[in-house]
Amino acid sequence: MGSSLEAQTNPEPVQLVLANEDQFGEQRGLGVSKITFKVTPKDSNGVLVIENSFHQKGGPARHLHFNQDEWFYAVEGEFILEVGSEKIRLTPGDSVLAPRNIPHVWACSGNGHGKMMIAFMPAGQMEAFFREVTKANAMPPLDPGLWRAHGMELLGPPLQV
């Protein structure tokens, strides 16, 4: 009978990550928000999916990724983004892709509460970046060397909201 049955006998393990929980049961703060790892890759070629939950307005510095496309999906609240020269407002259910090598910046706006799902394809060094910067429970520092070491270029300050 062959391949379809064989494919079913060695499935990947199912990994349930509950609402508001991290895949590893860890806490990761970014000052104005917290992130939870929802999907982590086996290697840097896989996809990384995080949930970013905001308790006040703000967001990261303007930057670009050398090797990752970054996809944003608004779950709750309002967000403003700039991707290249485009200015975009996201509300729940909206999404946008920031292609690699295109400068982008974004922030939670509105009442300062929001939730966004973000995917990095491929993951590259993003998991390592978030593990490093969340140690301080603050937005990533404006240290160009830190960003470059994780496959990004720091280009400017965060959006003022």
C-alpha positions in Angstrom: 0.0 0.0 0.0 2.9 2.2 0.5 3.6 5.8 1.2 0.4 7.4 2.5 0.2 4.8 5.3 3.9 5.1 6.1 3.6 8.9 6.3 0.8 8.4 8.9 2.8 6.0 11.1 5.5 8.5 12.0 3.7 11.8 12.5 5.2 14.9 14.1 4.1 15.1 17.7 1.1 17.4 18.3 2.1 20.4 20.3 -0.8 22.3 22.0 0.1 25.8 23.2 -2.8 27.3 25.3 -4.1 30.8 25.0 -1.8 33.4 26.6 0.8 30.7 27.2 4.3 30.2 25.9 5.4 27.0 24.2 8.1 26.6 26.9 6.1 28.0 29.8 8.5 31.0 30.0 7.8 34.7 30.5 9.2 37.2 28.0 8.8 40.9 28.6 9.5 43.8 26.2 8.5 46.6 28.5 5.3 47.8 26.8 4.4 44.2 25.9 5.1 40.5 26.4 5.7 37.9 23.8 5.0 34.2 23.8 6.6 31.6 21.5 3.8 29.8 19.8 5.7 27.9 17.1 9.5 27.5 17.2 11.5 25.9 14.4 13.7 22.8 14.5 16.4 24.9 12.8 16.8 28.4 11.4 15.1 27.5 8.1 11.7 26.9 9.8 9.0 29.4 10.8 8.9 31.2 14.1 5.5 32.4 15.3 5.1 34.7 18.3 2.2 36.4 20.0 2.9 39.9 21.1 0.4 41.2 23.8 0.5 45.0 24.6 -0.5 46.7 27.8 0.5 50.1 26.6 1.4 52.0 23.4 4.7 51.4 21.6 6.7 49.1 19.5 10.2 48.3 18.2 12.7 50.5 16.4 12.7 50.9 12.6 14.7 48.0 11.1 14.9 45.5 8.3 15.6 41.8 8.1 18.3 40.6 5.7 16.8 37.1 5.3 13.3 37.0 6.9 9.9 38.0 5.7 7.8 39.2 8.7 4.0 38.7 8.7 1.8 40.7 11.1 -1.8 39.7 12.0 -3.8 41.9 14.3 -5.9 40.0 16.8 -7.0 42.8 19.2 -6.5 46.5 19.3 -5.1 48.9 16.7 -1.6 49.0 15.2 0.2 51.4 12.9 2.9 50.2 10.6 5.2 51.6 8.0 6.5 49.1 5.5 8.8 50.8 3.0 7.0 54.0 2.1 3.5 52.6 2.9 1.7 53.7 6.0 -0.8 51.1 7.2 -3.4 50.8 10.0 -4.3 47.3 11.2 -7.4 46.5 13.2 -8.5 43.0 14.3 -8.4 40.5 11.4 -6.1 42.6 9.2 -2.6 41.4 8.2 0.4 42.7 6.3 3.7 41.2 5.1 6.9 43.1 5.5 9.3 41.5 2.9 12.9 41.0 3.7 15.3 43.9 3.0 12.4 46.4 3.3 12.6 48.9 6.2 9.6 48.6 8.6 8.5 49.9 12.0 5.3 49.4 13.9 3.5 50.2 17.1 0.4 49.4 19.2 -1.7 52.5 19.0 -5.3 53.3 20.0 -5.9 52.7 23.7 -2.5 51.0 24.1 -3.9 47.5 24.5 -3.5 45.0 21.7 -2.5 41.6 20.5 -0.7 40.6 17.3 0.5 37.4 15.9 3.9 37.7 14.1 5.6 35.1 11.9 9.2 35.1 10.7 9.9 33.1 7.6 12.5 31.6 7.8 13.2 32.1 11.5 16.9 32.8 11.2 18.2 34.2 14.5 14.9 35.7 15.6 14.3 33.2 18.4 17.8 33.9 19.8 17.2 37.7 19.4 14.0 37.5 21.5 15.6 35.3 24.1 18.4 37.9 24.5 16.4 41.1 24.5 13.6 40.0 26.8 16.1 39.4 29.6 15.8 43.2 30.3 12.0 43.4 30.1 12.4 46.4 27.7 12.1 47.1 24.0 15.3 46.0 22.2 18.2 48.4 22.8 19.2 50.7 20.0 22.5 48.8 19.6 23.3 48.3 15.9 25.7 45.4 16.7 23.1 43.5 18.6 20.6 43.8 15.7 23.3 42.9 13.1 24.3 39.8 15.1 20.8 38.6 14.6 20.4 39.3 10.9 18.8 42.7 11.0 19.8 46.3 10.4 18.7 49.0 12.9 17.5 52.0 10.9 15.9 54.5 13.3 13.8 55.1 16.4 10.4 53.6 17.2 7.3 55.3 16.0 5.9 58.0 18.3 2.4 57.1 19.3 
